[in-house]
Amino acid sequence: MALLRSAGPYVWVSWINKLLVGEAACEWGAWFKAQHEGHSWEKVPSDFDQVQWLLKHVELLEQTRMYYERQGYMVTLDSQNSFVLRGHTATLAGKPDLVATRDNEVVVVDVKVGQTNPANTAQVMLYLYALPRAFKTRFEGTIMSGQVVYPEGPVEVPGEAVDESFVSAVGTLMRRLGNSLPPRKVPSWAECRYCSIGPRDCLSRVEAEETPMTGITEDF
C-alpha cells in the first residue's frame, strides 16, 4: 500500500517539465509520486539501458565542465547544486547538472544526450525559477541564463523566459499537485509506457499499444 509522505507533497523538477509544455497530459502520475513515499509504491521495471546513457551523459558533462572552466567560470556540479524550495502547498526539488559562475554572471546548464526537446528547456527554466528563490544570498544580484547542452550543441535559455506567465503556470501546477484531491487520469499507451507507477497503484494503466480509432468519410 502506498504511504503518504509525512512531510507533505514533494515534487521533483523532472516530474513536471513535460506537463508544463504539454508533452505529457496525465497530472495524476506526478500527483501520485508527489503525495506518496517513493519506497512504498510498485515501480515498473524499465528496459532502458541506463549504463550506456550514464556513460554518454558523464562524457558530455565533463566536456561542458572543461569548456566553462577554460572560460574562467567557477563550476559546481550535480549535488553541489541541489535545492529544496518549500511552498505553502508543496515542495519543489532538483539539482542542475552544472552551474557556472563568473563575476555576476550565472549559467545554469543541464546536459541531455537525447534529441532536442522543449521539455528539457522547461526543465532549465524551472531551475532558473527555483535557484534564486532557494539560495537568495548565492544568486543575489546576478544575471542568470541557462543552456541545454546536447551532443550536437547547446540550446540557449534566456533568463527572461522565466516571466510572470511561466511563474504563474508553475505555481498553478504545484498547487494542483499539492492538493489532497487527485487530478483525473489520462491513461493511454503514449502516457503509460514511460510512467514508472505499476498496475497495483494505477488500475487504469495501459500496458499495450492501442489501435487508433479508424473511420471512413466521403468528405475528401
C-alpha positions in Angstrom: 0.0 0.0 0.0 1.4 3.4 -1.0 2.1 5.6 2.1 1.5 9.3 2.2 4.6 11.5 2.6 4.9 12.5 6.2 6.5 15.9 5.3 3.8 16.8 2.7 3.8 16.7 -1.1 7.3 16.7 -2.7 7.8 17.3 -6.4 11.0 16.6 -8.4 11.6 19.0 -11.3 11.7 16.2 -13.9 8.2 15.1 -12.9 6.6 18.4 -14.1 8.7 19.8 -17.0 6.7 17.7 -19.6 3.4 18.7 -18.1 4.3 22.4 -18.4 4.9 22.2 -22.1 2.1 19.8 -22.9 4.3 16.9 -23.8 2.5 14.9 -21.0 -1.1 15.2 -20.0 -1.6 12.8 -17.1 -1.0 15.0 -14.0 -2.2 12.1 -11.8 1.2 10.4 -12.2 3.1 13.4 -10.9 0.5 13.9 -8.2 0.7 10.3 -7.0 4.6 10.5 -6.7 4.3 13.9 -5.0 1.9 12.6 -2.4 3.4 9.2 -1.6 6.7 7.9 -0.3 8.9 6.6 -3.1 9.7 3.3 -1.4 6.0 2.4 -0.8 4.6 2.0 -4.3 5.2 -0.5 -7.1 7.6 0.5 -9.8 7.5 -0.9 -13.3 10.8 -2.5 -14.4 12.5 -0.5 -17.2 14.3 -1.8 -20.3 16.2 1.5 -20.5 19.9 1.0 -20.9 21.0 3.2 -18.1 24.6 2.3 -18.2 25.1 3.5 -21.7 23.1 6.6 -21.0 25.2 7.4 -18.0 28.5 6.9 -19.9 27.4 9.3 -22.6 26.0 11.8 -20.0 29.2 11.8 -17.9 31.3 12.3 -21.0 29.2 15.3 -22.3 29.1 16.8 -18.8 32.8 16.6 -18.5 33.3 18.3 -21.8 30.9 21.1 -20.7 32.7 21.5 -17.4 36.0 21.9 -19.1 34.6 24.4 -21.6 33.3 26.7 -18.8 36.4 26.4 -16.7 38.6 27.4 -19.7 36.4 30.5 -20.0 37.2 31.4 -16.4 34.0 30.3 -14.7 33.7 28.7 -11.3 31.8 25.4 -11.9 29.7 23.4 -9.4 28.2 20.0 -10.4 25.2 17.9 -9.7 24.6 17.5 -5.9 26.5 20.7 -5.3 23.6 22.5 -6.9 20.8 20.6 -5.1 17.9 22.8 -3.9 14.7 22.4 -1.9 12.1 25.1 -2.4 9.2 24.9 0.1 5.9 26.4 -0.6 2.6 26.5 1.3 1.2 23.5 -0.6 4.2 21.5 -1.8 8.0 21.3 -2.1 9.9 21.6 -5.3 13.3 20.0 -5.5 16.0 19.3 -8.1 19.7 19.5 -9.0 21.0 21.1 -12.2 23.9 19.2 -13.8 26.1 22.3 -13.8 26.1 25.9 -12.6 28.8 28.2 -14.0 29.6 31.5 -12.3 31.8 34.3 -13.4 31.6 37.7 -11.7 27.9 38.4 -11.6 27.0 36.1 -14.5 25.5 32.7 -13.8 24.7 30.0 -16.4 22.6 27.0 -15.4 23.2 24.0 -17.5 21.5 20.7 -18.0 23.2 18.0 -20.2 21.0 15.8 -22.4 22.2 13.0 -24.6 18.9 12.6 -26.5 17.2 14.7 -29.1 16.2 18.3 -28.7 13.1 18.6 -26.7 11.0 21.6 -25.4 10.6 19.7 -22.1 14.3 20.0 -21.5 14.2 23.7 -22.0 11.3 23.8 -19.5 13.5 21.9 -17.0 16.2 24.5 -17.2 13.6 27.3 -16.8 12.4 25.6 -13.6 16.0 25.7 -12.4 16.2 29.4 -13.3 13.0 29.9 -11.4 13.9 27.9 -8.3 17.6 28.6 -7.7 17.4 32.3 -6.8 14.4 31.6 -4.6 16.1 28.7 -2.8 19.6 30.4 -2.5 18.8 34.1 -2.2 22.3 35.0 -1.0 24.2 32.9 -3.5 22.4 34.3 -6.6 21.5 37.8 -5.3 22.5 40.5 -7.8 23.4 38.0 -10.6 22.4 37.9 -14.2 21.1 34.3 -14.8 20.7 32.4 -18.0 20.5 28.7 -19.0 21.6 26.2 -21.5 20.5 22.7 -22.5 23.6 21.0 -23.9 23.1 18.3 -26.5 25.7 16.3 -28.3 25.2 18.5 -31.4 25.5 21.7 -29.4 23.8 24.0 -26.8 20.3 25.5 -26.8 20.2 28.8 -25.1 17.6 29.6 -22.4 17.4 33.3 -21.7 16.7 34.3 -18.1 13.8 36.5 -19.4 12.0 33.3 -20.3 11.1 32.9 -16.7 8.4 35.6 -16.9 5.2 36.2 -14.9 3.3 33.8 -17.2 5.8 31.0 -16.5 5.9 31.6 -12.8 2.1 31.6 -12.7 2.0 28.3 -14.6 4.4 26.7 -12.2 2.5 27.9 -9.2 -0.8 26.7 -10.5 0.6 23.3 -11.3 2.3 22.9 -8.0 -0.9 23.8 -6.1 -2.8 21.1 -8.0 -0.1 18.5 -7.2 -0.1 19.6 -3.6 -3.9 19.2 -3.3 -5.2 16.2 -1.5 -7.7 15.7 -4.2 -6.2 13.8 -7.2 -6.4 15.2 -10.7 -8.0 12.9 -13.3 -6.0 10.3 -15.0 -5.3 10.4 -18.7 -4.3 6.8 -19.5 -3.0 5.9 -22.9 -0.1 3.9 -24.3 1.8 7.1 -25.1 1.4 8.3 -21.5 1.7 5.0 -19.6 4.7 3.4 -21.5 7.1 5.9 -19.8 5.4 6.0 -16.4 7.0 4.1 -13.6 3.9 3.6 -11.5 2.8 0.0 -11.7 -0.7 -1.5 -12.1 -1.0 -2.2 -8.4 -1.3 1.5 -7.7 -2.7 2.6 -11.0 -5.6 0.3 -12.2 -6.0 2.5 -15.3 -2.5 1.8 -16.6 -2.4 0.9 -20.3 0.0 -2.0 -20.8 -0.1 -2.5 -24.6 -0.1 -0.2 -27.7 -3.6 0.7 -28.7 -5.1 0.6 -32.2 -6.2 4.1 -33.2 -9.9 4.5 -34.0 -10.4 4.3 -37.7 -13.3 5.7 -39.7 -14.3 6.3 -43.3 -15.5 9.6 -44.8 -16.7 10.8 -48.2 -15.6 14.4 -47.5 -12.1 14.0 -49.0 
